Amino acid sequence: MQNVSDSAMPAKAPQRHAARLLLVLAVAVVLTACGGGDPAPSGKSAAIVSESAAIGSASLSSLSYTMTRVRPPVAGSGVYDVRLDTRGMVTGTYVANRTTTNPVNRPFIYNAVNDSSLDIGPADPGISTLAFAIADSGLVVGAAYFPHNGGLLPGAFVWSPPDGFLAIDPEQNEGSFAYWVSDAGIVGGETVDATSQECTGAFRWDVASRTFTRFANFCPHTMNASGAMAGRYSPPGVSPYLAMLENDGSLRALLPGRAIDGRVRFLMENGDAVIDASCGIDAGQIVASGSTALVIKPGFVHPPPEATESFEQATIYNVSRSNLAVGLDQVFWSRPGMAGMLASGFVWSTDAGALQVGVGADSAFPRALNSAGVVVGFTPFLGVPQRAFVWTRESGGVLLETRVTNLPAETHIRDALDIGEGGHILATTGDDGFVILTPQQ
């Protein structure tokens, strides 16, 4: 489970595949673009190898779920950007007022245990506010749009059960967005120009000391569960480069000395960074592991024999606190008069390589995983709407709707967007909005 960033938001579901797909995976460590590469490291540490070896070792044979619908504070309101914590609580944004020319968006928190929903925005009901992430402590972060010089200026906020809504940015002439929060109460985000709302730097706010610390010229892309951020550093007089902002405020270049540009999609707990490199589509995503650049190209999903052109692209969609990743390996192909795409889901680690993720012989689109390596997502079937699945290495893939004990008739679990450390799953049922699936022992 990850806190939200613009790179970590759930992707739109692709069109259903046209055929059942071969799901065989390996990892080739080759850097064909972006300035060359080094051989792959033989291993990080015994601890990480042990975690990798335990990917999805739990059994699903006796697991069942109860389903609870996520309710906004105002019945019938649209809900979006819902985020899950490890206890099964969620935060999100709902449309509080549809009757005006400019609808008002408000943040809320929902507790499936007692089926309660609470508006957590500022006291002024006319201030649009967006929630971006929630910590296990119940701390919610986001941004509220306050009046400023005849317009609106975004300001970072935190909400907690004991203190309620709190605007945390003391600067009145610069905007800010709080995108991430760690379980230790470290809030991370970016500061923006009041006029253009372009990034001017990063900030970190500590719930214990309530200090707001700015980091100029560093535009953050993501933050890990420990509070370290990664992004683009643009010091005066020096070419910009991708860097990691440590918890002590120090900066460390990602892949120092290399001509790597792009956007950091995820930052793992071990310091490895998943980078969307803007250096050629054949390169795929780069994993910066120390001074080594890894290009994940499983290479075992092949175009059909009649294809005249093709290229492969592997994309990581989420990472866990135990340094695991899930993604989709894709081969795009074409021939005169026809084009198509073959895909294969995988779970991957720097040390153990990749394992296939699927439901029987059918392909799978992994969305997220937890530290135990339990993967969720959706699987496309021929001629029928997609279905959500849960997967472990021990049990393989299982359709979630077959394990929900209180599923209404004619209802299907279409997609699983996230899974918490405790096994709670955030899912959708199509047009009926979001649901929480609570595991039953």
N, C-alpha and C positions, 0 to 999 in steps of 0.2 A: 504494500500500500504506500502511495506517495502523496505528498501534498501537491496542490495544483501549481503548475506554471503554464505559460502559454504553449510550451512544448509538450507538456504532459497531459493536456486535456484529452478526453476520449476522442479518438478519430472517428470520422463518419464511416459507417459500415460500407465496405465495398459491395459491388454487385455479386450475387451468388455465382459461384464458379460453374462452369459449363460441364465439368466432368469430375469424377472422383480422382484424387490426386495421389501421386506417390509421395510418401512421407518418410524419406530416408535422409538423414542429416549427418554432416561432418563439418569441420571448421578448417578452412584454408587460411593461413595467416600470410597474406601477400599484400604489399602496398604498391599498387601499380600507378598511383597518381599522388599528388600532394608532396612530391619531393623524396620518394624512397622510403625504406623502412628497415627495421632490424628483425632478426629472427625472434620467434615467439619465446617468451620466458618459459622455463620448464615448470615453474610453479611459484606461488606466492608464499604460502605458509601452510603448515599442517592443519591449522584451524580452518582456513578457507577450503582446503581440499576436503576436509571432513564434512563441512557444510555442503559442498558440492556433491559429495557422494551420497548425501541423505536427501537429495532432491525428491520431493514428493513421495517419501517412504510410507506415509500414512495410508491406511486402507479406507475405502469408501463403502465397504460392503454393508455396514450397519448404520451409515449416516443418513439422517433425515433432517428436514427443515420445516419451520413454520414461516408463513409469509405475512408481512405487515405492510400496508400501503403507506407511503410517505404523504402526510397531510400538511399542506401549508396552513398558516394561521387563518387565512380567509378562504372559505370553501369555494372551489371552482376556479381558483387563481392558477395561472400558468406557473410551473416550477422548472428551473433549469440550474445548471452548474452545481449539482448535488455532490457533496463529498462525504466520505465515510471515515469514522475513527475505528479503533480496534474493538470498542465495546458495542458497536452497532448503532451508535448515534450518528446523525448526519446533520450537515449544515448545507444551506443552499440559498438561492434567491428566488423570490416569487414576485409576480406582478400584483401590487397591492391596489392599484387604481387604474382601471381600464377606461374610465369615463372621460378622462381629460385628453387634450391633444398630445400631451407629453406624459405617458404612463409613468407611474412611480414604481421603481423596483426596491424591494426591501429584503434584508437578510433574515433568515429564520433558522432555528435549530429544532430538530425533531427527535423524540425519544420513543423508540419502538416498545420499550418495556412497559410504559404506562400510556402509550398512544397519545402523547401530548406534543403540541407544536407551539412555539413561542417566537414572536417577532423580536429581534434583537438589534434593531436599528436605533438611530438617534431619536431623541424625544420629539423632534419636529417631524411629523408624519409626511411632510412634503419633500424631504431630502432623500433622493435616490441613493441607495447604498447596495454594494455588492459584497457577498461573502466568497472568499477564495479557498480557505483551508480550515481544518479543525484538528486540534491535538487531542491526545487521549485524556488530558486533564479537563477537556471541555472548552479550552480557549479557542476562540474563533477569530480569524483575521480577515481583513478586506479593505475596502475603500469607500468613503462617502463623498458625494459631490456637494460641496458647500458653496454658497454664493460668494463671489469674489469679483470685484470691479465690474459689475454688470454681467458677469458670466458665471461659470462654475469651475471650481478648482478641486481636484480629487485630493482627499486627505486620508492617510492610513489610520485604521482603527483596530482595536482589539475588544473583544467581549469575553467576559468570564462570568461564571455563576455568582461569585461573591460581589463583583464590582459593576457588572453591567457594561454598558457601552462606554468606551473611552477613546477619544481622539488622541493619538500619541505623537503626532508630528508638531513640534513647537514652531516651525517656520511658517510664516503667514504668506510669504510671497513665492513659495515653491510648492509644487504638488508632490504627492507620494502615493504609492500603492503597496500594501502589505500582502504579499503573495503566499508566503510560507510560514509555518510555525513548527517548532520542534516540541517533543514531549517535555523537554527541560524548560520550556518557556522562552526560547529564543525566536524572535520574530524577524524575518528577513523580507526585503522588498527593494523597490527602486524609487528614486526621487526623479521628478520631471520638471521641465521648464513650465512656468505658469502660463505662457502664451502658446507655445508649440506643443507642449506636453511630450516633448522628446526627452529621452533619458539623460539625466545629468550625473547620476551616480547611484550608489547603493546605500542602504542603511541597515542597521541591526538594532533591535530594541529588546531589552532584557526585562522580563516580567518581574524579576526579583528586585533589581535596582531601579527599574523604570527609567533607564537612560536610553536616549536616542542618539546613536552614533552614525555619522555620515562617512562615506568613503567616496571621495571625488574621483571622477573619470573612470569608474568601474561600473559597467552596466551588467547587472546580474541576469543570468538566464535560468538558473535553477538552484535549489538548495537541498542538501541531504538531511537525513533525520537527526544528524548531530549538530546541524546549524552551519556547516561550511557551505559557502556559495561558490559557484563557478559562472564565468561570463567573459565579457570582453573588456580588457583594460586598455585605455587610450591615454597614456601619459604625455604631457606636452613635449613636442620635439622628437618623439619616438613612435615608430610604426605600431599600430594597435596589435595586440596579441591576446589569445585566450589564456585565462589564468584562473586559479583557484584562490579564493579569499578564505584563509584559515580562521578559526575561531578567535585566535589572538590578534587578528587584524593584519597579519602578514600575507603577502601575495606570493604565489608560486606559479610559474609559467607551466602551462600544459604543453607537453612536447617541445621543450625549449630548443631554439635553433632551427625549427622546421617552419616551412612556409605553409602552415595550416591556418585556414580561415573558415568561418562558419558559425554555428550556434551550438552551444552545449545543451544537449537534450536532457541528460540525466547525470547526476554526480553520485557515485556509489559510496558506501561507507568506507571502503578501503582506498578511496581517492581516485579510482579509475573513473574516467569521464567518457560518456557516450556523446560523440560529436556528429552533428549533421554537417559534413564537410562540403563546402561550396567549391569543389575542385574536380568536377567531372562526375557524371552519373554512374560510370562504371566503378567508381571507388566505393560506393555504398557508404554506410556509416562507419566511422572510425571510433575505436575504443582506445583512448589514450591511457596506457598502463605504464606509469613511470616515464621512461624515455622511449618506450616502444609504442608504435602505432599498429593496431590490429584492425584489419578489414575483415568483417564477418561475411564470408561468401561460402555458404554450405556447399553449393555446387552440385547437388544431387537432384535438383529439380530441373528437368531438361525440357527444352522445347520439342514439339512433335517433329517427326522426320520431314514433314512438308514445309516447315518454317524456312524462310529465306533470310530473315533478320531476327535477332533476339538479343536481350541483355538481362542480366541478373541484378537484383537489388534486394538486400536484406535490411529490414527495419526493426529496431527495438522499440517496443511500445510501453514498457514499464520495467522497473527494477525493484528489487526487494531490499530490506535492511540487511540481508545475509549475502549481498553481492551476487544475486542471481538476476537474470534478465529473461524476458519473454519477447518474442517477436515473430515476424512473418518473413519467410524467404520467398521471393517472387521472381519468376522468369516471364518477361513480356516478349511476345513473339508476333511475327506477322508473315504473311505471304500475299501475293497479289489477290485482292478481293476479300481478305479475311485477316483478322487479328485476334489475339487472345492473351490470357494470362493464366499461368499455373502457379500455385502457391503451396507453402508448407509451413505450419506453425512449429515453433521450437522454444525450448527453454535452454538457457546458455549460461555458462560461467567461464571466466578467464582460464581456469585450471582444467575443468572437466570437459570443455567443449559443449556440444549441443546434443539434446535429446528431442525426439519427435514428440509432438503434442497433437493428438487427434481423438476422434470418437469412432472407434472401430476402424473401418476403412475410409471414413470420411475425413475431409480436411477440417482444420480448426483455425479460427482467428483468435489468438490469445490477447486478452486485454490487460490482465494484471495477475500478480501472484503475491503470496506472503512469504515470510522468512522460512517457512517449512517447505516451500516449493509447491504449494497447492495453487494450481493455475485455474483461472476462469476466463470465459470469453464466449464466443458464439461459433456455431458450426453451420455452414450453408448446406442445405439438402436440395436435391434435384426436384424442381417443380413444387416445393412447399416453402412456406416462410421459414426463416432462420430460427434456430433454437439455441438457448444458452446451455453451457456445459461447465462442469467442474472436473479437473484432471489431477491425478497423482501418478507417479511412476509405478507405484504398487498396483493400482487398480485400473489405470488407463482413464479414458474419458467417459463420463456419465452425463446424460441429459438431466439438468437440474429439475425440470418439471416432473420427472418421475420420482423425485425424492421429497417433494413438498406435500405435507400431509393435509393441508387445508386449502389446496388449490381449487378455486371455483371451477365449475364445469365450463368448457369452451374457452378457458383461459390458458395461455401459453407463456412461458418465460422466454422472451425473445433474445435478450442479451444480458450478459453479466459484465458490469463495468469495473467493479473493484471488489477486493476481498481484504478483510482486516486480519490482524494477527490472531484474533480469537475465532476466526472462521466465518464471521458474518459477511454476507455478500450483498452488494448493492446491484440491483438488476432492474430490468424494465419488462413490461408486458405489452409492448407495442404502444397503442394510443392511450393507454390507461395510466401512464406516468411511471414513477419510480416505486420500487418495493424493496424491503429489507428481508433477506432470508436469514433466519436465526437457526444455527445448528442445534440439534437435539441429540443428547447422548443416549 
